[in-house]
Amino acid sequence: MLRETVQKPIFFYWIRCTIRFWNSLLSSNNPLLEKIVRADLLLANRSDTWTYQVLHVLQDLPTTQQFLDAIRSRQTINQRQFELTLREHIIGGWRDLDVLTPHEAHHSSRIMRTYHTHFGVPLGNTSGWWYDRKRNQKPVLPLYLRLDISSNLSRALSCLRLSGHNFLVQRMRHDRNRRPYELRICDRCDWHTIQDEEHILLSA
């Protein structure tokens, strides 16, 4: 839903604000704040400290070793470079879906793959694409959200695009007698194909 409304995940904004706060601490020239930073770094192996929590989050992200080293050595972090790294990490999660088939993906990534493959705004293939192409442009909502159409139609399109529909691929996942993905066969034709978005839209 965040990608549909051209928003980034909340953790992107949280981490970005955290890094800005870190840089502000180092540039404040306040003796008391400097002592606090030093003390917190000395206690960085304790889970109840600010430094520990920030380092723990950064360690879960790829290619962030330089930022980890900067915090440990009380150095400022290049904000632009950090945001680019974070954006690429977010987009990389979508790009990983390009190599998955519906049968290989588990439920959550299957829904993401369907959206990414059939409905989502193209992300491009080269490193830095999102940043270089979009940083000077305002985010643009999908066309149907910018048209003057009825709320019922807009809601129906959103449900289709975000897997909030009643096709068997979704309905049989929530039934009391839940069926495996490969057995959610369309009951409206004799093609013996899974009733998902691709089947409904392209085989009708």
C-alpha positions in Angstrom: 0.0 0.0 0.0 2.9 2.4 0.7 4.3 1.9 -2.8 0.8 2.4 -4.3 0.6 5.8 -2.6 4.3 6.6 -3.5 5.4 6.5 0.1 8.5 4.9 1.6 8.3 2.5 4.6 8.1 4.1 8.0 11.4 2.7 9.0 13.1 4.7 6.2 12.0 8.0 7.9 12.8 6.7 11.3 16.4 5.8 10.4 16.9 9.0 8.4 15.8 11.1 11.4 18.1 9.1 13.7 21.1 9.8 11.5 20.2 13.5 11.3 20.0 13.5 15.1 23.4 11.8 15.3 25.0 14.4 13.1 23.3 17.2 15.1 24.7 15.8 18.3 28.3 15.8 16.9 28.0 19.3 15.5 26.4 20.9 18.6 29.7 21.8 20.3 27.9 21.3 23.6 30.3 19.8 26.3 27.4 18.0 28.1 26.1 16.4 24.9 29.6 15.3 24.0 30.0 13.6 27.4 26.6 11.9 26.9 27.7 10.6 23.5 31.0 9.3 24.8 29.3 7.6 27.8 26.6 5.9 25.6 29.3 4.6 23.2 31.1 3.1 26.1 27.9 1.2 27.0 27.1 0.2 23.4 27.1 -3.5 24.3 24.1 -3.0 26.6 20.7 -3.4 24.9 19.1 -0.5 26.8 21.4 2.1 25.3 20.6 4.3 22.3 23.9 3.4 20.5 23.2 -0.3 20.8 19.8 0.0 19.3 21.0 2.2 16.4 23.9 -0.2 15.6 21.5 -3.2 15.9 19.2 -1.7 13.2 22.1 -0.7 10.9 23.6 -4.2 11.1 20.5 -5.7 9.6 21.0 -3.5 6.4 23.6 -4.4 3.7 26.6 -2.3 2.8 26.3 -0.1 6.0 29.7 -1.0 7.5 31.0 2.5 6.9 28.1 4.0 8.8 28.6 1.6 11.7 32.3 2.6 11.8 31.4 6.3 11.8 29.2 5.9 14.8 31.7 3.8 16.7 34.4 6.5 16.0 32.1 9.5 16.7 32.2 10.7 13.1 29.4 12.4 11.2 27.6 10.4 8.5 27.1 11.5 4.9 23.4 12.0 4.9 22.9 11.9 1.1 25.0 8.7 0.8 23.2 7.1 3.6 19.7 7.9 2.2 20.8 6.5 -1.2 22.0 3.3 0.4 18.7 3.0 2.3 16.7 3.6 -0.8 18.6 0.9 -2.7 18.0 -1.5 0.1 14.2 -0.9 0.0 14.1 -1.2 -3.8 16.3 -4.3 -3.7 13.6 -6.1 -1.8 11.2 -5.5 -4.7 13.8 -6.4 -7.3 14.5 -9.8 -5.6 10.9 -10.7 -6.5 11.8 -10.6 -10.2 13.4 -14.0 -10.0 10.5 -15.7 -8.1 7.6 -17.6 -9.7 4.3 -17.6 -7.8 4.9 -21.3 -6.8 8.3 -20.4 -5.3 7.1 -17.5 -3.2 5.5 -17.7 0.2 2.2 -15.9 0.8 3.4 -12.4 1.6 6.1 -12.3 -1.1 3.6 -13.8 -3.6 1.2 -10.8 -3.0 4.2 -8.4 -3.3 5.3 -10.2 -6.5 1.9 -9.9 -8.1 1.7 -6.2 -7.3 5.3 -5.6 -8.5 4.9 -7.6 -11.7 1.4 -6.4 -12.8 0.6 -3.1 -11.1 3.5 -1.3 -9.4 5.3 1.7 -10.9 8.4 0.4 -12.7 11.6 0.7 -10.6 14.2 0.4 -13.3 17.2 -1.9 -13.3 20.3 0.2 -12.6 21.7 1.1 -9.3 20.6 4.5 -8.0 17.7 4.6 -10.5 15.1 5.8 -8.1 17.3 8.5 -6.6 18.8 9.8 -9.8 15.5 9.9 -11.8 13.0 10.8 -9.1 14.8 13.0 -6.6 13.8 16.3 -8.3 10.3 15.2 -9.1 7.2 15.1 -6.9 5.8 11.6 -6.3 3.0 10.8 -8.7 0.0 8.7 -7.7 -1.2 5.9 -10.0 -3.5 7.3 -12.7 -6.7 5.9 -11.3 -6.2 7.8 -8.0 -5.8 11.1 -10.0 -8.9 10.7 -12.1 -12.4 12.0 -11.2 -14.1 8.6 -10.9 -16.6 7.2 -8.5 -15.4 6.1 -5.1 -16.7 2.6 -5.7 -14.7 2.2 -8.8 -11.6 3.6 -7.2 -12.0 1.3 -4.3 -12.5 -1.7 -6.6 -9.3 -0.9 -8.5 -7.4 -0.5 -5.2 -8.6 -3.9 -4.0 -7.6 -5.5 -7.3 -4.1 -4.0 -7.3 -3.5 -4.7 -3.6 -4.8 -8.3 -3.5 -7.8 -7.2 -1.4 -10.2 -9.0 -3.8 -12.3 -12.1 -3.5 -10.6 -14.3 -6.1 -10.0 -17.9 -5.0 -6.3 -17.4 -4.6 -7.1 -15.1 -1.7 -10.4 -16.5 -0.5 -9.2 -20.1 -0.1 -6.3 -18.9 2.0 -8.7 -17.5 4.6 -11.2 -20.3 4.5 -11.6 -22.6 7.5 -10.4 -25.5 5.3 -7.4 -23.6 3.8 -6.2 -25.0 0.5 -2.6 -25.0 -0.7 -1.8 -22.4 -3.3 -1.6 -24.9 -6.2 -5.2 -26.1 -5.5 -7.0 -22.8 -5.7 -8.2 -23.6 -9.1 -10.6 -21.3 -11.0 -14.2 -22.5 -10.8 -15.4 -20.3 -13.7 -13.5 -22.1 -16.6 -12.1 -25.5 -17.5 -8.5 -24.4 -17.8 -7.5 -25.9 -14.4 -5.5 -22.8 -13.6 -5.2 -21.0 -10.3 -7.7 -18.2 -10.1 -5.5 -15.2 -9.4 -5.2 -11.7 -10.9 -3.2 -12.8 -13.9 -5.8 -15.5 -14.8 -8.8 -13.2 -14.4 -7.3 -10.2 -16.3 -5.4 -12.0 -19.1 -7.6 -15.1 -19.7 -11.0 -13.4 -19.7 
